Amino acid sequence: MSMIARLFAGLIAWLQGLFGPRPLRVQFVEGDELPATLPAGRLVVACEDGTLWSAGMVCPCGCGRRLEVMLLEGVKPRWDLRLNPRGLPTLHPSVWVKDGCRSHFWLRDGLIQWCGPER
């Protein structure tokens, strides 16, 4: 990583420390598929006729990877989605990327909680 990239990453981390992490917001889309492009800072949830199908987000590690989890009853693996009174999402179980960046985290009340060593 170049010195400029390290300085920029350090500045971002410092600013996040000052203002705290920004929670992910939920964006519902109609249909059984997620949009081709997922916006940063959002958990996009596909639903059709009141049935939740899937949820997607950009990987919080910064790698830019698209992450999708199934919410549909009867499929495996599947996740449960809960919204708190402020509308912030919690997913259960944790999200674990088995290849590539190998991120492993919980999404609780809109905030990423990393598993294992701090990122």
HUVENBEL-V454277 format. One record per residue. PHI is phi in degrees with one decimal (999 if undefined). PSI is psi in whole degrees, -180 to 180 (999 if undefined). OMEGA is omega in whole degrees, 0 to 359 (none if undefined). Layout:
phi->PHI psi->PSI omega->OMEGA
phi->PHI psi->PSI omega->OMEGA
This chain:
phi->999 psi->134 omega->182
phi->-70.8 psi->163 omega->180
phi->-63.3 psi->-38 omega->179
phi->-65.1 psi->-42 omega->179
phi->-63.8 psi->-41 omega->178
phi->-65.2 psi->-41 omega->178
phi->-63.5 psi->-42 omega->180
phi->-64.5 psi->-44 omega->179
phi->-62.3 psi->-40 omega->177
phi->-64.5 psi->-41 omega->178
phi->-63.1 psi->-44 omega->178
phi->-60.4 psi->-47 omega->180
phi->-61.5 psi->-41 omega->180
phi->-63.8 psi->-45 omega->179
phi->-64.3 psi->-40 omega->178
phi->-63.2 psi->-36 omega->178
phi->-66.0 psi->-35 omega->179
phi->-67.6 psi->-45 omega->188
phi->-103.6 psi->-3 omega->181
phi->77.1 psi->163 omega->180
phi->-70.4 psi->148 omega->177
phi->-93.6 psi->127 omega->181
phi->-70.3 psi->148 omega->173
phi->-70.2 psi->138 omega->176
phi->-102.4 psi->156 omega->180
phi->-94.9 psi->138 omega->174
phi->-127.3 psi->118 omega->179
phi->-91.0 psi->139 omega->175
phi->-126.8 psi->144 omega->181
phi->-83.3 psi->136 omega->179
phi->121.9 psi->173 omega->183
phi->-99.0 psi->12 omega->178
phi->-133.0 psi->150 omega->175
phi->-82.3 psi->155 omega->177
phi->-63.7 psi->157 omega->181
phi->-61.0 psi->-37 omega->180
phi->-114.1 psi->128 omega->179
phi->-102.7 psi->131 omega->181
phi->-74.6 psi->144 omega->176
phi->-65.3 psi->147 omega->177
phi->78.2 psi->12 omega->181
phi->-131.7 psi->146 omega->166
phi->-105.1 psi->111 omega->183
phi->-92.0 psi->128 omega->183
phi->-117.4 psi->122 omega->177
phi->-89.6 psi->128 omega->178
phi->-141.9 psi->148 omega->180
phi->-139.1 psi->124 omega->181
phi->52.5 psi->40 omega->178
phi->82.0 psi->-3 omega->179
phi->-96.4 psi->125 omega->177
phi->-80.6 psi->126 omega->182
phi->-98.9 psi->-57 omega->185
phi->-154.4 psi->165 omega->177
phi->-132.3 psi->145 omega->180
phi->-140.6 psi->154 omega->179
phi->-156.8 psi->165 omega->172
phi->-83.3 psi->136 omega->182
phi->-53.1 psi->130 omega->183
phi->-72.8 psi->-7 omega->180
phi->-74.8 psi->-16 omega->181
phi->101.3 psi->0 omega->182
phi->-74.1 psi->-17 omega->178
phi->87.4 psi->0 omega->182
phi->-66.5 psi->145 omega->176
phi->-84.6 psi->126 omega->178
phi->-113.8 psi->133 omega->178
phi->-131.2 psi->139 omega->174
phi->-128.6 psi->147 omega->180
phi->-88.6 psi->138 omega->179
phi->-113.8 psi->-8 omega->187
phi->-70.2 psi->131 omega->178
phi->-57.0 psi->141 omega->174
phi->88.2 psi->-7 omega->177
phi->-100.2 psi->156 omega->178
phi->-134.1 psi->136 omega->353
phi->-74.1 psi->159 omega->177
phi->-141.6 psi->158 omega->180
phi->-120.4 psi->155 omega->172
phi->-101.1 psi->140 omega->178
phi->-115.0 psi->130 omega->175
phi->-127.9 psi->142 omega->175
phi->-111.2 psi->133 omega->178
phi->-78.7 psi->177 omega->182
phi->-58.6 psi->-23 omega->177
phi->-87.5 psi->-1 omega->180
phi->83.4 psi->16 omega->180
phi->-90.0 psi->139 omega->189
phi->-86.4 psi->148 omega->168
phi->-127.9 psi->132 omega->175
phi->-110.5 psi->143 omega->175
phi->-138.8 psi->130 omega->4
phi->-80.2 psi->-166 omega->178
phi->-65.5 psi->164 omega->176
phi->-103.3 psi->126 omega->183
phi->-131.7 psi->115 omega->178
phi->-87.1 psi->116 omega->188
phi->-81.8 psi->-15 omega->179
phi->-135.7 psi->176 omega->180
phi->68.0 psi->-121 omega->185
phi->-71.2 psi->-20 omega->177
phi->60.7 psi->32 omega->177
phi->-62.6 psi->146 omega->176
phi->-144.6 psi->118 omega->187
phi->-154.4 psi->162 omega->170
phi->-104.2 psi->146 omega->169
phi->-110.0 psi->109 omega->183
phi->-128.2 psi->122 omega->180
phi->49.4 psi->42 omega->176
phi->82.2 psi->-5 omega->183
phi->-108.4 psi->144 omega->177
phi->-83.1 psi->128 omega->174
phi->-120.7 psi->109 omega->186
phi->-71.3 psi->143 omega->173
phi->-93.0 psi->144 omega->178
phi->77.4 psi->-153 omega->183
phi->-59.0 psi->142 omega->178
phi->-58.9 psi->145 omega->177
phi->-96.7 psi->999 omega->none
